[in-house]
Amino acid sequence: MQDQSPGGVYYAVLESDDRAIYLHLVGLDGTKLPTRSLWVRNLQPAPVAFENGWQSAGRGPILPFDFCRTPAGLPPLDDADLNLLWFPEGDAVALRDGDELLAVIPPWAGLDDCPGYARDCTARSPVAWPLGGTVDNPIRQQVEEVFTFWRSWETSDPWPGFQQKLMGAYQASFGEPTQYYAADGGNWPPRFITQHETEQGTVLCTGGMSIRPQPRVVTFYEDPSTVRRIELAIALTPDLSTDISHLLTGLGALTRFPWATWSWLASGHTLQANGVPVGPSGQPFDCYVIHHAPPGITLPTMPQYADEPVHLLWLIPITNAERSLAQHAGTEELMERLFQSNPSPYHSDRETLD
């Protein structure tokens, strides 16, 4: 049994031999992502201890007696009754037998030696931790929330309502959009880019990225809600707004970036830019620095999604030299110098900072 995450970089593999069943998360070819493996059940009687050298044996061990709910072993699973439930982040998955939850590889698998959670495990081991009961169980509750999320897309269409909320927030700050571009290529989740013309220039805003939480943030932030759901915006002065076709392509690619690269975007990050228009000076701006609240612009009041805040992050074009400055002196110093010379997110043709 095998399935690829929706728009992500992992696929899940359920592996069974005559000894045990394991659930693996494997990075797509070329990603060099770590493989994460979780014991699901024994198919043979449990041994007294882990076999010697199991870490280098090339296959998962049979779980020893002291860690098993059913030491005598269990029968093979019937593929017809199994289903894999992907977390929207695309880097975590749950295995269910009908409605029964068997195993979960969560987004934080690998931290603190946690391989994931299995129903038939009774004590922490190197290959599985106990899933636990059904009462006041945060792991089971999170899986139920994931199930509810996907069910909302199967039984109804939450997109039109959320789409209108996003566009309403942008319109309130930047006026009616002059252009609307589909940015999803017909793939889930739906995404768009709106173009707005203001007195200062052109503003481009994404919509739909925030449907999916960004991957990995739960392992790096005490309060992941500050970065889990994002949209992006970029502003240009009128002299740079005459041909933005390449910029739109680059921005459309960024709406997939966190999930396609198993990373996340947040204020203070720098990244490669594609398609930023070049002005009369010929100075290219091949990078971005991200800012959550730049000066000189009315910031939209963003709607929530799934009862979580959505954050609009601004892409500020910078040169390669300025990116090097940010890496050595910090992005705060770079942004302070940028906004001293131009207290606005509207990108203009300018010289690079020394």
C-alpha positions as CSV (number, residue, x, y, z in Angstrom):
1,M,0.0,0.0,0.0
2,Q,1.5,3.3,-1.1
3,D,0.2,6.9,-1.4
4,Q,1.7,10.3,-2.1
5,S,0.9,13.3,0.1
6,P,-1.3,16.0,-1.5
7,G,1.1,18.5,-3.1
8,G,3.9,17.5,-0.7
9,V,7.2,15.8,-0.9
10,Y,6.5,12.5,1.0
11,Y,4.8,9.3,0.2
12,A,3.5,6.7,2.7
13,V,4.3,3.0,2.3
14,L,2.7,0.3,4.4
15,E,5.2,-2.6,4.4
16,S,4.4,-6.1,5.6
17,D,6.5,-9.3,5.7
18,D,5.9,-12.5,7.6
19,R,7.2,-10.9,10.8
20,A,5.7,-7.4,11.3
21,I,4.0,-4.4,9.6
22,Y,5.6,-1.0,9.4
23,L,4.4,2.4,8.1
24,H,7.0,4.5,6.4
25,L,7.2,8.1,5.3
26,V,9.7,8.3,2.4
27,G,10.8,11.5,0.6
28,L,10.3,11.7,-3.1
29,D,13.2,11.0,-5.3
30,G,15.7,13.8,-5.2
31,T,14.5,15.4,-2.0
32,K,17.0,13.7,0.3
33,L,14.4,13.9,3.1
34,P,14.7,11.6,6.1
35,T,12.7,8.4,6.1
36,R,10.5,7.9,9.1
37,S,9.3,4.4,10.1
38,L,6.7,3.3,12.6
39,W,5.9,-0.2,13.9
40,V,2.2,-1.0,13.4
41,R,1.9,-4.7,14.6
42,N,3.6,-8.0,15.0
43,L,2.5,-10.9,12.8
44,Q,4.5,-13.4,14.9
45,P,4.8,-14.0,18.7
46,A,6.8,-11.2,20.3
47,P,10.4,-12.0,21.3
48,V,11.8,-11.2,24.8
49,A,14.1,-8.5,23.5
50,F,15.0,-6.6,20.3
51,E,17.2,-8.7,18.0
52,N,20.9,-7.9,18.0
53,G,21.9,-5.4,15.3
54,W,18.4,-4.6,14.3
55,Q,19.3,-1.0,13.5
56,S,21.5,-2.1,10.6
57,A,19.4,-5.1,9.5
58,G,17.6,-3.2,6.7
59,R,14.1,-4.0,8.1
60,G,12.1,-3.1,11.1
61,P,12.4,-5.4,14.1
62,I,9.6,-7.5,15.7
63,L,8.5,-5.5,18.8
64,P,9.4,-7.3,22.0
65,F,6.9,-8.8,24.5
66,D,7.1,-5.9,27.1
67,F,5.9,-3.3,24.5
68,C,3.0,-5.3,22.8
69,R,-0.6,-5.2,23.5
70,T,-1.0,-8.6,21.8
71,P,2.3,-10.5,22.4
72,A,1.0,-13.6,20.5
73,G,0.9,-11.5,17.3
74,L,-2.0,-10.4,15.1
75,P,-3.2,-11.4,11.6
76,P,-2.2,-9.4,8.5
77,L,-4.3,-6.4,7.7
78,D,-6.8,-6.4,4.8
79,D,-5.9,-3.7,2.3
80,A,-9.5,-3.3,1.4
81,D,-10.3,-1.9,4.8
82,L,-7.2,0.4,5.2
83,N,-7.0,4.1,4.5
84,L,-4.2,6.6,4.8
85,L,-5.2,10.0,6.2
86,W,-2.8,12.7,5.3
87,F,-2.3,15.8,7.6
88,P,-2.8,18.9,5.4
89,E,0.8,19.8,6.0
90,G,1.8,16.8,3.8
91,D,4.5,15.5,6.1
92,A,2.4,13.5,8.6
93,V,-0.1,10.6,8.1
94,A,-2.5,8.4,10.0
95,L,-3.3,4.7,9.2
96,R,-6.9,3.6,9.8
97,D,-8.5,0.2,9.5
98,G,-12.1,1.3,8.7
99,D,-12.8,3.8,11.4
100,E,-10.3,2.4,13.8
101,L,-7.1,4.4,14.2
102,L,-4.0,2.1,14.1
103,A,-1.0,4.3,13.8
104,V,0.1,8.0,13.4
105,I,3.3,9.5,12.2
106,P,2.8,13.1,13.4
107,P,4.6,16.2,12.1
108,W,7.0,16.1,15.1
109,A,8.1,12.5,14.5
110,G,11.8,12.2,15.0
111,L,12.0,14.8,17.8
112,D,12.8,13.5,21.3
113,D,13.2,10.0,19.7
114,C,9.5,9.8,19.0
115,P,8.9,7.5,16.0
116,G,5.1,7.9,16.1
117,Y,2.2,6.3,17.8
118,A,0.7,2.8,17.4
119,R,-2.5,1.4,18.9
120,D,-1.0,-2.0,19.6
121,C,2.1,-0.5,21.4
122,T,1.9,-0.3,25.2
123,A,5.2,1.3,26.2
124,R,7.7,3.7,24.5
125,S,10.2,1.9,22.3
126,P,12.6,3.0,19.5
127,V,10.1,1.9,16.8
128,A,6.7,3.0,18.3
129,W,5.1,4.9,21.2
130,P,1.7,4.1,22.6
131,L,-1.3,5.7,20.9
132,G,-3.3,5.6,24.1
133,G,-7.0,5.5,24.8
134,T,-9.9,7.4,23.4
135,V,-10.5,9.8,26.3
136,D,-8.7,13.2,26.5
137,N,-6.2,12.0,23.9
138,P,-4.6,14.9,22.0
139,I,-3.2,12.7,19.3
140,R,-6.6,11.1,18.5
141,Q,-8.2,14.6,18.7
142,Q,-5.7,15.9,16.2
143,V,-6.4,13.0,13.8
144,E,-10.1,13.7,14.2
145,E,-9.6,17.3,13.2
146,V,-7.7,16.2,10.1
147,F,-10.5,13.9,9.2
148,T,-13.0,16.7,9.7
149,F,-10.8,19.0,7.5
150,W,-10.9,16.5,4.6
151,R,-14.5,15.7,5.1
152,S,-15.4,19.4,4.7
153,W,-13.8,19.3,1.2
154,E,-15.6,16.1,0.3
155,T,-19.1,16.9,1.5
156,S,-19.1,20.7,0.7
157,D,-17.0,23.4,-0.8
158,P,-15.5,25.8,1.8
159,W,-13.6,27.6,-0.9
160,P,-16.1,30.2,-2.2
161,G,-16.8,31.6,1.2
162,F,-13.2,31.8,2.2
163,Q,-12.2,33.1,-1.2
164,Q,-14.7,36.0,-0.8
165,K,-13.3,36.8,2.7
166,L,-9.8,37.0,1.4
167,M,-10.7,39.2,-1.5
168,G,-12.8,41.4,0.8
169,A,-9.9,41.9,3.1
170,Y,-7.6,42.9,0.2
171,Q,-10.3,45.1,-1.4
172,A,-10.7,47.0,1.9
173,S,-7.1,47.9,1.9
174,F,-6.1,48.2,-1.8
175,G,-9.4,48.7,-3.6
176,E,-11.1,46.6,-6.2
177,P,-8.8,44.1,-7.9
178,T,-8.1,45.0,-11.5
179,Q,-7.0,41.5,-12.4
180,Y,-7.7,38.0,-11.0
181,Y,-5.3,35.2,-11.8
182,A,-5.9,31.5,-11.1
183,A,-2.6,30.1,-9.5
184,D,-3.4,26.5,-8.8
185,G,-3.2,24.9,-12.3
186,G,-6.3,23.0,-11.5
187,N,-4.8,21.3,-8.5
188,W,-5.9,21.4,-4.9
189,P,-5.8,23.6,-2.9
190,P,-7.4,26.4,-5.0
191,R,-5.2,29.4,-5.2
192,F,-5.4,32.9,-6.8
193,I,-3.4,36.1,-7.2
194,T,-5.2,39.4,-7.3
195,Q,-3.8,42.6,-8.7
196,H,-4.7,46.0,-7.2
197,E,-3.8,49.5,-8.4
198,T,-3.2,52.1,-5.7
199,E,-1.9,55.6,-5.7
200,Q,1.5,54.3,-4.9
201,G,1.6,51.5,-7.5
202,T,0.6,47.8,-7.9
203,V,-0.1,45.3,-5.2
204,L,-0.2,41.6,-5.8
205,C,-1.8,39.3,-3.2
206,T,-2.1,35.5,-3.0
207,G,-5.2,33.6,-1.8
208,G,-5.5,30.0,-0.8
209,M,-2.1,29.2,0.6
210,S,-3.5,29.5,4.1
211,I,-5.8,26.5,3.5
212,R,-2.9,24.3,4.3
213,P,-0.7,24.8,7.4
214,Q,3.0,25.2,6.6
215,P,5.0,22.1,7.4
216,R,7.5,21.8,10.2
217,V,6.5,24.9,12.2
218,V,5.1,22.8,15.1
219,T,8.6,21.6,15.8
220,F,10.2,25.1,15.8
221,Y,7.6,27.4,17.3
222,E,6.2,27.4,20.8
223,D,3.0,28.9,19.3
224,P,2.8,27.6,15.7
225,S,-0.3,29.6,15.0
226,T,1.9,32.6,14.5
227,V,3.2,31.1,11.2
228,R,1.1,28.1,10.3
229,R,-1.2,29.8,7.8
230,I,0.1,32.5,5.5
231,E,-0.6,34.5,2.3
232,L,2.0,36.5,0.4
233,A,2.0,40.1,-1.1
234,I,4.3,42.2,-3.1
235,A,4.1,45.9,-4.1
236,L,5.8,47.7,-7.0
237,T,6.0,51.4,-7.9
238,P,4.3,52.3,-11.2
239,D,7.5,52.4,-13.3
240,L,8.1,48.7,-12.6
241,S,4.5,47.6,-13.1
242,T,4.2,47.6,-16.9
243,D,5.2,44.0,-17.4
244,I,4.7,41.7,-14.5
245,S,4.1,38.4,-16.3
246,H,7.3,36.8,-15.0
247,L,6.7,38.1,-11.5
248,L,3.2,36.5,-11.6
249,T,4.8,33.2,-12.6
250,G,7.3,33.4,-9.8
251,L,4.7,34.4,-7.2
252,G,2.5,31.5,-8.4
253,A,5.4,29.1,-7.7
254,L,5.8,30.5,-4.2
255,T,2.2,29.5,-3.4
256,R,3.5,25.9,-3.5
257,F,6.9,26.6,-2.0
258,P,6.6,25.5,1.6
259,W,5.0,22.1,0.8
260,A,7.2,21.4,-2.3
261,T,10.4,22.1,-0.3
262,W,9.3,20.8,3.2
263,S,10.0,24.2,4.7
264,W,8.2,27.3,5.8
265,L,8.1,31.1,5.3
266,A,8.1,33.6,8.1
267,S,9.0,37.2,8.7
268,G,12.8,37.7,8.6
269,H,13.4,34.8,6.1
270,T,15.2,35.5,2.9
271,L,14.7,33.4,-0.3
272,Q,15.4,33.4,-4.0
273,A,13.2,35.6,-6.2
274,N,12.1,35.0,-9.7
275,G,10.6,37.6,-12.1
276,V,11.1,40.8,-10.2
277,P,11.0,43.6,-12.9
278,V,14.3,45.3,-13.7
279,G,14.2,49.1,-13.9
280,P,16.2,51.6,-16.1
281,S,19.3,51.2,-13.8
282,G,19.6,47.5,-14.8
283,Q,20.0,46.5,-11.1
284,P,18.5,43.0,-10.7
285,F,16.7,42.0,-7.5
286,D,17.1,38.2,-7.3
287,C,16.1,37.7,-3.7
288,Y,13.3,38.6,-1.2
289,V,13.3,39.4,2.5
290,I,10.0,38.7,4.2
291,H,8.4,41.3,6.5
292,H,5.1,40.8,8.4
293,A,4.2,44.5,8.8
294,P,6.1,46.9,6.6
295,P,5.6,50.7,7.1
296,G,3.8,52.9,4.7
297,I,0.9,50.7,3.7
298,T,-2.6,49.8,5.1
299,L,-2.3,46.3,6.3
300,P,-5.4,44.1,5.6
301,T,-7.4,42.5,8.4
302,M,-7.1,38.9,7.4
303,P,-9.8,36.3,8.0
304,Q,-9.2,33.2,10.0
305,Y,-9.2,29.7,8.5
306,A,-10.1,26.6,10.6
307,D,-10.2,28.9,13.7
308,E,-6.6,29.9,13.2
309,P,-5.1,33.3,12.2
310,V,-4.0,33.9,8.6
311,H,-0.9,36.1,8.3
312,L,-0.1,38.2,5.2
313,L,3.7,38.3,4.6
314,W,5.3,40.9,2.4
315,L,8.0,40.0,-0.1
316,I,10.5,42.8,-0.2
317,P,12.9,42.5,-3.2
318,I,16.6,42.7,-2.4
319,T,19.9,42.1,-4.2
320,N,22.2,39.2,-3.7
321,A,24.6,41.5,-1.9
322,E,21.8,42.6,0.5
323,R,20.9,39.0,1.2
324,S,24.5,38.4,2.2
325,L,24.3,41.4,4.4
326,A,21.2,39.9,6.1
327,Q,22.9,36.6,6.6
328,H,25.9,38.3,8.3
329,A,24.3,41.2,10.1
330,G,20.8,39.9,10.5
331,T,17.6,40.7,8.6
332,E,16.5,43.3,11.2
333,E,19.5,45.5,10.3
334,L,18.8,45.0,6.6
335,M,15.2,46.0,6.9
336,E,15.9,48.9,9.1
337,R,18.3,50.3,6.5
338,L,15.9,49.5,3.6
339,F,13.0,51.3,5.3
340,Q,15.2,54.3,6.2
341,S,15.7,55.0,2.6
342,N,12.2,54.0,1.5
343,P,9.6,53.7,4.3
344,S,7.3,51.7,2.1
345,P,7.0,48.1,0.8
346,Y,6.6,49.4,-2.7
347,H,9.6,48.2,-4.6
348,S,11.3,50.8,-6.8
349,D,14.4,50.9,-9.1
350,R,17.2,51.7,-6.6
351,E,20.8,51.1,-5.9
352,T,21.9,48.2,-3.8
353,L,22.9,48.9,-0.2
354,D,26.6,48.6,0.6
